[in-house]
Amino acid sequence: MTRDWPNDAAHLVPAVRRRWFLAASVALASVALPGWSAQSPAYSDGNFSITLPEGYVGPTEHAEGSSVSRGFRKPYTGTPLNTVILITVHDFGPSFAKRVAAERGKLTRETLDDVVAGIEKHRTNFRQFDPLPAKIADVEGLKLVWNGNAQGVNFDGIVYCVLIGSRAYAVQIQDPAGRGAGRLAEAVRAVERMRILRR
């Protein structure tokens, strides 16, 4: 199922690298995202594969230029709240692939910072913690934990960023705060075990 996510804030951030995160960040800010239906215990495309915990639905998709975002959610029954996993892949092209080899750490941090800045624009009382080393599919990258309010709801979130060749992968997890750590933990396990399909 394909659904266009709102991207009304794209004009506020001029940097190309930031623009491709904005639609994903706006979508992640939403408490309720109607239009998700199909069960998705496992998902694969040309960039990654992920096995989702029980109860997730989706994906919804947003494509713009050289980036594609796919979102999955696990509803809290009887509420508009969801646990969300959002995976955005952007291909920066061959020249980026050459830079990544020599500047992986610097570029990973810059990309992570841009993702977090996009999330912060749609939150109040936003707090972020220092980035930590992390792996997705045995690829070294970074993760950052945050907390903030959107639409009157307080959320906990984690952002992962890894770079492979010409592609950047930004994986965002969001869950309503104060509802226990179980959902966040199972989402983290799914994300850290996902496979990145090398080309």
N, C-alpha and C positions, 0 to 999 in steps of 0.2 A: 504494500500500500504506500502510495506516495502522497505527501502532504507538504505544501509550501509553508515553511516556518516564517514568522515575521522577521523582516530585516530592515525595519525603519530606522535603525540607528547607524547603518553602515556609513553614511556620509560624515559621521562625527569622527571617524578614525581614518586618517589618510594613508597610513602605512599599509602596503599590500598584504604583508604577513598578518597584520591585525584584522583586516577585512574578512579573511576567510574564517575567522573564529566568531565573528559577531552573530551570525544567524544561529550558530550552535549555542552560544551563550544566552541569547534571548530565549531560545527554546528551553534551555535548562532552567531558566528563571520561572517558567510557567508552573503553576501548581497543578493545573489540570490541562491535559492535552487531549482533546476529543479526537476520535477518528482512529484510534489504535484498536485492533481487534484480534488478528491471527495469533495463535500461540506460537512461540519461537524458542523451543528448547535449545536449538542449535541454529547458527546462521553462518553462512560463508559467502564471500564475494571474491573479486579478483585481488583484494588487498589483505584480507584477514579472515579468520574464522574464530567463532566464540561459541562455547557451550554455556547457555544461560541457566541460572537456577530455576527451579519450578515456579510457575506463576507469572513469568514475564510474557508480555505481549509486544508485538511490533514485528519488524521495524517500521518506523516512518523514515522518510528520506528527504534530505534537502541537498540539491546539487547546484553549485554555482561556480562557473569557470573550471578551474582545475581541482576543486575541492568537493568532497562528498561527505555528508554527515548522516549517520544512521543512529536512530534512537530507539531504545527499548525501555519499557516501564513495567513495574510490578505494582498494581494498585493496592491501596489500603481500602479494604471493603467498606462501603458505606460512607466514604469520604472522597473529596476530590484530590487527595494526596497520593503521591507515587514515589517509589524508589526509581531513579532514572540512571541508565547507563547510556552515554552518548559518545560515539566514536566518530571522530572527524579525521579524514585523510586528505592531505593536500600534496600534490606533486609540483615542486618548484622548478623542475627541469634539470637538464644535464649539468649546468654550471653550478647549481646548488650541490649536486652529488659530489663534485670535485672539492667544494669547500668543506663538506661534512667530514671527509676523511682527515683533513688537517685541523679542523676547528670544532670537532664534535661537541665538546663540553660547553664551549661558549655559545654555539648556536642552539643547543638544547635548552640552555638557561634562558636565552633571549626568546625562544619560542614559547617556553613555559610561562615566562613573564607576560607575554602578549595574551595568552589564553586567560590567565588570571585577571589581567586588566579588563578584559571583555566581560568576565563574570562580575567583577566588582562594580562595573557601571550599572548593573541591574540589581544591586543589593544595597541595603542600608545596614548599619552596624556591622560592616564587613571586617573580619579579622582573618589574616593569613599567617601561616607558620613557615619556618625556614624550609626550603626544599631539601629533600633527602634522596640518596641514590635509590633507584628502583629498577626492576627488570620486567619487561613484558616479552614473553617468548624468547628468553635468554638474551634479549637485546638490552644493553645498558642505557638507562635514561634517568629521569628525575620524576619525583612525585611531590605534591604539595597539598597540605590539608588546609581547609578554610571553613569558616562559619559565617553566615549572614542571613539577612531577612529579605524575603521577596513576597509580595502580595499578602503581607501580614503573617507570614509563616516563617519560622526560623529553620534554617537548613544547615546540615553538615555536608561537606563535600570534599572530594579528593580529585586532583587533576594529575594525570600521568602524561609525560611527553617522551617519545623516543623518535630518533631519526634513523632512517635506513635509506642509503642511496639518495635519490632525489625526493623522497617522500618524508613528510612529518606526520606522525600519529599523535593526536591529542585525544585522550580518553578521560571523560569526566563522569564522576559518580556523584549523585546527590540524593540525600535522604532527609526527611523531616527530622529535626533534632528532638531528642528526648523520647524516642520510641524504642530504645534499646539498640544495641550494637549488632544484632544478628543479621539484619538485612544489609548493612554496610559491609560487614565481614564477608558475607557470601558473594556480594558484588565484587569486592576486592579479589577474592579467590578466582572468580570467573575471568576478571580482567587480566590478572597476572598469569593465568594459564592460557590466554588466547594465543592463537598462532598467527604470525605475520607471514603472509605469502610472499616470498621473495621472487623477483623477476629479473 
